[in-house]
Amino acid sequence: METYKEFTFEAAHKLEPYSGLHGHSFKVSVHLVGDPDPVYGWAANLYEVEKQIEAVHAILDHTYLNDIDGLSIPSLENLAKWIFDKLAEKSPTLDRVELKRGADGQAEGCVYRRQQAA
């Protein structure tokens, strides 16, 4: 079973030498997988996950991403991994984080997945 939760945030960043200071509206989709709960059928309790998402959202929303510890180079890829790592600390069923920016039909983004053991 797979359960997901989306959230958005607004933030500014720069990626020298490729861009100056600018901002984006970001959309994040957090995907959790696991065996269905025998009563509710969900792979993860979204009421519990929401608490972790709110904490991450509070760090990211309306900020300068380059100033956040671990995001000195806040590319889409580094940002998706950062979000994954923050949520994975308390969400063992976290499977992947999808991050995008831009309008539907013109968006760009990336997916960071749980790393498989070799």
Backbone as ProteinMPNN parsed JSONL, in Angstrom:
{"seq_chain_A": "METYKEFTFEAAHKLEPYSGLHGHSFKVSVHLVGDPDPVYGWAANLYEVEKQIEAVHAILDHTYLNDIDGLSIPSLENLAKWIFDKLAEKSPTLDRVELKRGADGQAEGCVYRRQQAA", "coords_chain_A": {"N_chain_A": [[0.846, -1.167, 0.0], [0.457, 2.249, -0.692], [0.702, 5.485, 0.547], [0.207, 8.993, 0.365], [1.219, 12.425, 0.92], [0.886, 15.834, 0.244], [2.593, 19.001, 0.162], [3.22, 22.547, 0.071], [5.624, 25.168, -0.422], [7.167, 28.395, -0.245], [10.173, 29.824, -1.33], [13.463, 31.336, -1.493], [16.53, 31.234, -3.371], [19.938, 30.802, -4.512], [22.081, 29.656, -7.086], [25.089, 29.708, -7.592], [27.532, 29.396, -10.166], [25.299, 29.787, -11.718], [22.855, 31.114, -11.315], [21.375, 34.134, -10.069], [20.018, 35.589, -7.067], [16.791, 34.388, -6.55], [13.308, 33.329, -6.464], [10.975, 30.602, -5.793], [7.875, 28.781, -6.076], [7.379, 25.879, -4.471], [6.407, 22.455, -4.745], [5.783, 19.607, -2.884], [5.674, 16.118, -2.702], [5.125, 13.55, -0.551], [5.789, 10.215, -0.167], [4.734, 7.198, 1.277], [5.213, 3.806, 2.092], [3.978, 0.519, 2.812], [2.718, -2.368, 4.592], [-0.805, -2.697, 4.53], [-2.641, -1.182, 7.159], [-4.478, -3.161, 9.438], [-6.968, -2.231, 10.313], [-7.48, 0.447, 9.374], [-6.394, 0.479, 6.834], [-4.373, 2.025, 5.749], [-0.996, 2.831, 4.688], [0.573, 4.42, 6.181], [0.045, 6.479, 8.995], [-1.4, 9.407, 8.399], [-1.963, 11.479, 10.113], [0.079, 11.377, 11.968], [2.321, 11.689, 10.298], [1.873, 14.235, 9.338], [2.694, 15.92, 11.424], [5.504, 15.771, 11.286], [5.888, 16.787, 8.72], [4.929, 19.395, 9.043], [6.942, 20.432, 10.692], [9.18, 20.397, 8.973], [8.205, 22.042, 6.945], [8.008, 24.463, 8.34], [10.685, 25.136, 8.607], [11.47, 25.556, 5.941], [9.645, 27.293, 4.56], [9.176, 30.479, 3.15], [11.891, 31.319, 3.262], [15.454, 31.856, 2.879], [17.002, 29.56, 1.198], [19.732, 28.844, 0.981], [20.838, 29.517, 3.416], [20.107, 27.577, 5.213], [21.085, 24.948, 7.301], [22.922, 22.432, 5.784], [21.993, 22.959, 3.258], [23.552, 24.572, 1.582], [24.05, 24.536, -1.099], [21.384, 24.651, -2.73], [20.098, 22.946, -4.835], [17.484, 21.422, -6.829], [17.763, 18.664, -6.535], [19.457, 18.357, -4.256], [17.821, 19.571, -2.378], [15.518, 17.908, -2.395], [16.64, 15.55, -1.368], [17.436, 16.489, 1.151], [14.941, 17.085, 2.351], [13.863, 14.496, 2.328], [15.69, 13.172, 4.056], [15.245, 14.57, 6.483], [12.545, 13.905, 7.022], [12.669, 11.117, 7.076], [13.895, 10.492, 9.445], [11.921, 10.15, 11.376], [9.968, 8.752, 10.113], [9.68, 5.737, 9.246], [8.487, 4.37, 7.13], [8.783, 5.91, 4.929], [9.161, 6.278, 1.502], [9.743, 7.797, -0.821], [10.463, 11.161, -1.956], [8.994, 13.587, -3.871], [9.768, 16.452, -5.644], [8.887, 19.551, -7.002], [8.917, 22.485, -9.078], [7.392, 25.352, -10.518], [4.751, 25.965, -12.917], [1.968, 23.726, -13.51], [2.376, 21.573, -16.234], [4.546, 22.964, -17.108], [6.467, 22.423, -15.332], [9.396, 21.539, -13.424], [11.465, 19.129, -11.844], [12.421, 16.667, -9.363], [12.944, 13.317, -8.105], [13.583, 11.798, -5.066], [14.544, 8.761, -3.856], [14.279, 6.178, -1.346], [17.287, 4.653, -0.517], [18.397, 1.597, -1.776], [19.598, -1.331, -0.183], [22.75, -2.769, -0.918]], "CA_chain_A": [[0.0, 0.0, 0.0], [1.191, 3.514, -0.723], [-0.043, 6.653, 0.996], [1.034, 10.179, 0.144], [0.803, 13.726, 1.427], [1.54, 16.933, -0.47], [2.642, 20.322, 0.781], [3.891, 23.559, -0.742], [6.315, 26.236, 0.301], [7.787, 29.46, -1.035], [11.524, 30.071, -0.823], [14.439, 31.931, -2.404], [17.857, 30.621, -3.356], [20.789, 31.08, -5.666], [22.996, 28.567, -7.431], [26.21, 30.314, -8.317], [27.477, 30.606, -10.983], [24.206, 29.628, -12.682], [21.733, 32.025, -11.132], [21.385, 35.069, -8.953], [18.959, 35.385, -6.1], [15.435, 34.305, -7.107], [12.449, 32.494, -5.652], [10.085, 29.633, -6.428], [6.837, 28.067, -5.348], [7.736, 24.469, -4.53], [5.387, 21.479, -4.371], [6.419, 18.384, -2.408], [4.808, 14.959, -2.498], [5.8, 12.614, 0.338], [5.179, 8.894, -0.384], [5.032, 6.21, 2.31], [4.766, 2.472, 1.688], [3.982, -0.502, 3.854], [1.556, -3.247, 4.611], [-1.995, -1.964, 4.974], [-3.096, -1.322, 8.532], [-5.624, -4.064, 9.406], [-8.219, -1.522, 10.592], [-7.674, 1.635, 8.544], [-5.959, 0.211, 5.471], [-3.314, 2.934, 5.291], [0.407, 2.429, 4.83], [1.12, 5.297, 7.209], [-0.944, 7.345, 9.613], [-1.106, 10.766, 7.95], [-2.016, 12.385, 11.258], [1.43, 11.367, 12.53], [3.234, 12.236, 9.283], [1.615, 15.669, 9.244], [3.516, 16.602, 12.425], [6.859, 15.88, 10.749], [5.833, 17.685, 7.566], [4.805, 20.759, 9.563], [8.255, 20.861, 11.186], [10.013, 20.664, 7.798], [7.612, 23.209, 6.296], [8.368, 25.649, 9.122], [12.089, 25.458, 8.316], [11.663, 25.932, 4.541], [8.724, 28.268, 3.988], [9.551, 31.893, 3.156], [13.27, 31.446, 3.728], [16.562, 31.827, 1.926], [17.421, 28.168, 1.361], [21.184, 28.735, 1.123], [21.21, 29.728, 4.816], [19.683, 26.446, 6.033], [22.145, 23.967, 7.506], [22.834, 21.308, 4.856], [21.475, 23.388, 1.951], [24.349, 25.679, 1.035], [23.823, 24.444, -2.552], [20.02, 24.134, -2.725], [19.537, 22.491, -6.114], [16.303, 20.572, -6.64], [18.207, 17.346, -6.088], [19.911, 18.451, -2.864], [16.667, 19.911, -1.558], [14.689, 16.705, -2.265], [17.338, 14.644, -0.437], [17.377, 17.109, 2.474], [13.582, 16.853, 2.855], [13.765, 13.057, 2.597], [16.472, 12.844, 5.258], [14.56, 15.12, 7.657], [11.325, 13.137, 7.288], [13.001, 9.709, 7.314], [14.312, 10.341, 10.842], [10.776, 9.725, 12.18], [8.988, 8.086, 9.248], [10.367, 4.57, 8.687], [7.834, 3.883, 5.907], [9.017, 6.861, 3.84], [9.721, 5.647, 0.309], [10.322, 8.783, -1.728], [10.016, 12.55, -1.94], [8.962, 14.216, -5.188], [9.853, 17.9, -5.495], [8.819, 20.254, -8.28], [8.674, 23.928, -9.073], [6.84, 25.795, -11.789], [3.334, 25.7, -13.173], [1.645, 22.447, -14.132], [2.634, 21.586, -17.67], [5.837, 23.616, -17.337], [7.226, 22.195, -14.102], [10.611, 20.735, -13.406], [11.632, 18.605, -10.505], [13.166, 15.428, -9.215], [12.448, 12.362, -7.129], [14.614, 11.149, -4.264], [14.012, 7.501, -3.328], [15.028, 5.458, -0.317], [18.384, 3.912, -1.126], [18.306, 0.15, -1.578], [20.82, -1.966, 0.306], [23.441, -3.497, -1.991]], "C_chain_A": [[0.894, 1.233, 0.0], [0.247, 4.639, -0.354], [0.831, 7.865, 0.72], [0.388, 11.424, 0.706], [1.578, 14.782, 0.663], [1.58, 18.178, 0.411], [3.411, 21.26, -0.145], [4.647, 24.513, 0.175], [6.917, 27.197, -0.711], [9.174, 29.707, -0.457], [12.394, 30.688, -1.92], [15.751, 31.16, -2.288], [18.674, 31.181, -4.507], [21.732, 29.911, -5.844], [24.12, 29.157, -8.275], [27.025, 29.228, -8.993], [26.274, 30.635, -11.938], [23.065, 30.607, -12.517], [22.002, 32.979, -9.986], [20.247, 34.723, -8.015], [17.595, 35.409, -6.794], [14.616, 33.34, -6.255], [11.553, 31.589, -6.465], [8.944, 29.286, -5.486], [7.157, 26.594, -5.548], [6.537, 23.61, -4.114], [6.107, 20.174, -4.039], [5.358, 17.309, -2.24], [5.621, 13.917, -1.738], [5.069, 11.274, 0.242], [5.687, 7.899, 0.652], [4.46, 4.869, 1.876], [4.838, 1.512, 2.867], [2.778, -1.399, 3.716], [0.355, -2.45, 5.099], [-2.314, -2.233, 6.442], [-4.366, -2.184, 8.521], [-6.964, -3.375, 9.656], [-8.478, -0.416, 9.58], [-7.244, 1.45, 7.094], [-4.822, 1.069, 4.973], [-1.924, 2.349, 5.499], [1.097, 3.248, 5.908], [-0.009, 6.179, 7.729], [-0.605, 8.792, 9.262], [-1.224, 11.794, 9.07], [-0.644, 12.483, 11.928], [2.43, 12.019, 11.57], [3.088, 13.748, 9.185], [2.465, 16.457, 10.244], [4.938, 16.8, 11.926], [6.911, 16.846, 9.563], [5.735, 19.135, 8.034], [6.144, 21.288, 10.062], [9.188, 21.213, 10.03], [9.513, 21.921, 7.086], [8.017, 24.496, 7.015], [9.805, 26.086, 8.869], [12.233, 26.068, 6.923], [10.851, 27.135, 4.072], [9.165, 29.705, 4.23], [10.94, 32.122, 3.744], [14.217, 31.591, 2.538], [17.23, 30.475, 2.127], [18.917, 28.012, 1.596], [21.643, 28.873, 2.569], [20.832, 28.565, 5.73], [20.809, 25.429, 6.097], [21.922, 22.756, 6.594], [22.337, 21.68, 3.471], [22.266, 24.56, 1.368], [24.294, 25.695, -0.49], [22.438, 23.816, -2.734], [19.453, 23.848, -4.122], [18.282, 21.678, -5.82], [16.688, 19.229, -6.038], [18.639, 17.361, -4.622], [18.751, 18.756, -1.92], [15.752, 18.698, -1.354], [15.328, 15.726, -1.277], [17.278, 15.187, 0.985], [16.004, 16.867, 3.113], [13.413, 15.382, 3.219], [14.462, 12.712, 3.913], [15.791, 13.357, 6.528], [13.331, 14.292, 8.012], [11.628, 11.687, 7.657], [13.417, 9.459, 8.761], [13.179, 9.783, 11.707], [9.712, 8.989, 11.375], [9.644, 6.881, 8.568], [9.727, 4.023, 7.408], [8.019, 4.837, 4.729], [9.726, 6.171, 2.684], [10.39, 6.645, -0.613], [9.718, 10.161, -1.498], [10.104, 13.056, -3.374], [8.897, 15.717, -4.97], [9.754, 18.528, -6.868], [8.597, 21.734, -8.051], [8.17, 24.299, -10.451], [5.394, 25.364, -11.939], [3.132, 24.321, -13.78], [1.795, 22.57, -15.638], [3.955, 22.241, -18.039], [6.769, 23.408, -16.148], [8.512, 21.434, -14.379], [10.802, 20.254, -11.986], [12.468, 17.353, -10.481], [12.511, 14.554, -8.153], [13.65, 11.788, -6.395], [13.972, 9.941, -3.6], [14.906, 6.942, -2.232], [16.088, 4.628, -1.018], [18.247, 2.442, -0.772], [19.64, -0.398, -1.097], [21.438, -2.79, -0.824], [23.529, -4.966, -1.711]], "O_chain_A": [[1.956, 1.245, 0.622], [-0.864, 4.736, -0.875], [2.055, 7.786, 0.826], [-0.82, 11.474, 0.938], [2.784, 14.648, 0.457], [0.729, 18.381, 1.277], [4.152, 20.821, -1.024], [4.353, 24.643, 1.363], [7.142, 26.854, -1.872], [9.338, 29.792, 0.76], [12.098, 30.575, -3.109], [16.045, 30.532, -1.271], [18.176, 31.926, -5.351], [22.131, 29.26, -4.878], [24.094, 29.105, -9.505], [27.192, 28.17, -8.386], [26.25, 31.438, -12.871], [22.369, 30.906, -13.488], [22.754, 32.675, -9.06], [19.596, 33.688, -8.159], [17.286, 36.342, -7.536], [15.166, 32.618, -5.423], [11.386, 31.776, -7.67], [9.033, 29.471, -4.272], [7.201, 26.117, -6.681], [5.756, 23.994, -3.243], [6.936, 19.695, -4.814], [4.279, 17.562, -1.703], [6.663, 13.459, -2.208], [3.876, 11.194, 0.533], [6.89, 7.768, 0.88], [3.348, 4.805, 1.352], [5.644, 1.673, 3.783], [1.933, -1.213, 2.841], [0.49, -1.614, 5.992], [-2.262, -3.373, 6.902], [-5.243, -1.966, 7.685], [-8.001, -3.895, 9.245], [-9.559, -0.341, 8.995], [-7.688, 2.193, 6.218], [-4.343, 0.854, 3.86], [-1.707, 1.497, 6.36], [2.094, 2.812, 6.482], [-0.903, 6.572, 6.979], [0.371, 9.342, 9.772], [-0.639, 12.873, 8.979], [-0.255, 13.551, 12.4], [3.28, 12.805, 11.989], [4.07, 14.458, 8.972], [2.912, 17.56, 9.93], [5.521, 17.868, 12.116], [7.857, 17.621, 9.422], [6.394, 20.011, 7.473], [6.452, 22.466, 9.877], [9.907, 22.211, 10.093], [10.309, 22.765, 6.673], [8.332, 25.499, 6.374], [10.108, 27.278, 8.913], [13.024, 26.992, 6.732], [11.337, 27.919, 3.257], [9.483, 30.097, 5.353], [11.142, 32.987, 4.596], [13.83, 31.467, 1.376], [17.941, 30.268, 3.11], [19.328, 27.126, 2.345], [22.724, 28.398, 2.919], [21.198, 28.566, 6.905], [21.413, 25.089, 5.08], [20.861, 22.133, 6.629], [22.262, 20.821, 2.592], [21.691, 25.44, 0.729], [24.47, 26.746, -1.107], [22.321, 22.599, -2.877], [18.453, 24.439, -4.53], [18.05, 21.289, -4.675], [16.015, 18.723, -5.14], [18.245, 16.495, -3.841], [18.708, 18.255, -0.796], [15.26, 18.485, -0.246], [14.634, 15.141, -0.446], [17.088, 14.42, 1.929], [15.919, 16.489, 4.282], [12.888, 15.056, 4.283], [13.889, 12.043, 4.773], [15.764, 12.657, 7.54], [13.1, 14.006, 9.187], [10.916, 11.093, 8.467], [13.304, 8.336, 9.251], [13.428, 9.037, 12.654], [8.66, 8.642, 11.913], [10.114, 6.993, 7.436], [10.377, 3.279, 6.674], [7.474, 4.602, 3.65], [10.773, 5.551, 2.873], [11.476, 6.386, -1.133], [8.634, 10.31, -0.935], [11.153, 12.966, -4.012], [8.066, 16.202, -4.202], [10.442, 18.109, -7.799], [8.154, 22.168, -6.987], [8.486, 23.634, -11.437], [4.887, 24.522, -11.197], [4.007, 23.805, -14.476], [1.384, 23.565, -16.235], [4.432, 22.089, -19.164], [7.747, 24.138, -15.983], [8.681, 20.789, -15.414], [10.354, 20.897, -11.036], [13.141, 17.018, -11.455], [11.64, 15.001, -7.407], [14.617, 11.347, -7.016], [12.986, 10.068, -2.875], [16.11, 7.192, -2.191], [15.8, 3.967, -2.016], [18.012, 2.086, 0.383], [20.695, 0.034, -1.561], [20.723, -3.431, -1.594], [24.08, -5.716, -2.516]]}, "name": "protein", "num_of_chains": 1, "seq": "METYKEFTFEAAHKLEPYSGLHGHSFKVSVHLVGDPDPVYGWAANLYEVEKQIEAVHAILDHTYLNDIDGLSIPSLENLAKWIFDKLAEKSPTLDRVELKRGADGQAEGCVYRRQQAA"}
